[in-house]
Amino acid sequence: MRTAIFDLVQPFGRRGTCPALSTPMLTGDGYLSRIAFEADIVPHDMIALCELAERHGNGLIDITARGSLQFRGLTRESACDLENDVLALGLPLRDGLAVETSPLAGRDDQEIADGSSLAAEIRREADALALHEKLAAKMSVIIDGGGRLSMGDLLADIRLKAVQLDNCVFWQLLVGGPESKALRAGLVEADKAAEVVLLLLVHLAGEGPLVRGRDLDLQTIKAICGNCLLDRAIGGETLAPSSPLGLMAAGSGAFAVCITPAFAQVRASDLSRLCARAGALDIETLRPSLNHSLLFFGSQDACGALMQIADSSGFITRAGDTRSSIAVCPGAPGCASAFFPTHDLAAFASRELASLLDGSFTLHISGCGKGCAHPAPSLLAFSGTADGLAFSFSGRACDPQDGILPFEQQRTALSRLARLYEKEHKPGENAANLIARLGKEAIAAALRQDDR
């Protein structure tokens, strides 16, 4: 195993590679391994994983936008030991093709349909056909039954979203990208939904590992799906992605509390302490969740008490926390592609731009031009380059930049932006509308003031 696992090691330096427990990725602070869950785990299981993160890595754990755990700072030898030790725990790890549902599926009183059984059927048939070995490494299928946790901002090659028409549940087929940008191909009856997804996956597998859902056009989709696809597209407004922080109902009298570590990263020792307190409160289970969060399930009193403990421990527990309005990658030294320590700047921004970060937009801070933390366009994005801190207005980190600041001016530039907001803000106007009203030239001028 110690030889075989590193025959598959993924290099850093580009988006599109996908680390896993058996295929670690080399990055700036060592090797990185990722695991995802198909079901809840108990607090003791997470404590065991935290112990492994400290024993085999540098004790830092990332929670991804899709709810996976990433172990950082591994060596060639310890990555192999981590794999063995994690597998020995017997946890419900996801393997093979990523077919994702909401962590609240089946216990969300706001969902239109429970997509769990549909997702399980697609996984089972895809495994039987060994499709995972033939598809692109990051091929993703999302089954979105609706509800409290929006999955709309997650990239998906194939997406089924539950809709209700005339008291019947249908699944809307969307292909390629986030929900707002995806091709809307039509509706599928519930008993045909798995078949449609598998037909598309088999076609993509036959086209080779470089072909993704975004490469399909409507004519091709209709030819592949045949009569399974109803020629009836529906519109509708795409809901903004959300992770409802705090306490919520979770079906059958149970409750959940949703918390998030600041900037999607937590020390294993801090998470272990939180899970130990959760166990002492008789929290039954937990699950890493969407938008870098954790869901803990238990009684209302237990979840409420845990939320207070998490808040006092530095976790994000309520909407309106400025840290939750910043998308940030690990940055230097954690990522070898990063040009600067992103978390330092993000922490400064959360304080200095407190009024500006009102939840109306996401500030993107990226260590390089890949933009891993926020692939979608952002109203305001900063990214590291060899020449300094680049910024863009209504774009992605990988798009042509609107200007570059010397790294030593990054904090003063954000302070100037805060002063601009204080000067120009109108009563009742949110930050997104203010930035759009002022426009690119005014924002750029404020950021570059010392260079003029």
HELIX and SHEET records of a PDB file:
HELIX    1   1 ALA A    4  ASP A    7  1                                   4    
HELIX    2   2 PRO A   43  HIS A   56  1                                  14    
HELIX    3   3 ARG A   76  ALA A   88  1                                  13    
HELIX    4   4 SER A  116  ALA A  128  1                                  13    
HELIX    5   5 LEU A  131  GLU A  133  5                                   3    
HELIX    6   6 ALA A  190  LYS A  192  5                                   3    
HELIX    7   7 ALA A  193  GLU A  207  1                                  15    
HELIX    8   8 GLY A  213  ASP A  215  5                                   3    
HELIX    9   9 LEU A  218  CYS A  225  1                                   8    
HELIX   10  10 GLY A  226  CYS A  228  5                                   3    
HELIX   11  11 ALA A  262  ALA A  264  5                                   3    
HELIX   12  12 ALA A  268  ALA A  280  1                                  13    
HELIX   13  13 GLN A  300  SER A  312  1                                  13    
HELIX   14  14 THR A  322  SER A  325  5                                   4    
HELIX   15  15 THR A  342  GLU A  352  1                                  11    
HELIX   16  16 PHE A  407  GLN A  409  5                                   3    
HELIX   17  17 GLN A  410  GLU A  424  1                                  15    
HELIX   18  18 ALA A  431  LEU A  447  1                                  17    
HELIX   19  19 GLN A  449  ASP A  451  5                                   3    
SHEET    1   A 5 MET A  25  THR A  27  0                                        
SHEET    2   A 5 GLY A  30  ILE A  35 -1                                        
SHEET    3   A 5 LEU A  69  LEU A  74 -1                                        
SHEET    4   A 5 LEU A  60  ILE A  63 -1                                        
SHEET    5   A 5 GLN A 265  ARG A 267 -1                                        
SHEET    1   B 6 ALA A  98  GLU A 100  0                                        
SHEET    2   B 6 SER A 140  ASP A 144  1                                        
SHEET    3   B 6 ILE A 158  LEU A 165  1                                        
SHEET    4   B 6 CYS A 168  VAL A 175 -1                                        
SHEET    5   B 6 LEU A 183  GLU A 189 -1                                        
SHEET    6   B 6 LEU A 229  LEU A 230 -1                                        
SHEET    1   C 4 GLY A 246  ALA A 249  0                                        
SHEET    2   C 4 PHE A 255  ILE A 259 -1                                        
SHEET    3   C 4 SER A 293  GLY A 298 -1                                        
SHEET    4   C 4 THR A 285  SER A 289 -1                                        
SHEET    1   D 5 ILE A 326  VAL A 328  0                                        
SHEET    2   D 5 LEU A 363  SER A 366  1                                        
SHEET    3   D 5 SER A 378  THR A 385  1                                        
SHEET    4   D 5 GLY A 388  GLY A 395 -1                                        
SHEET    5   D 5 GLY A 403  LEU A 405 -1                                        
END                                                                             
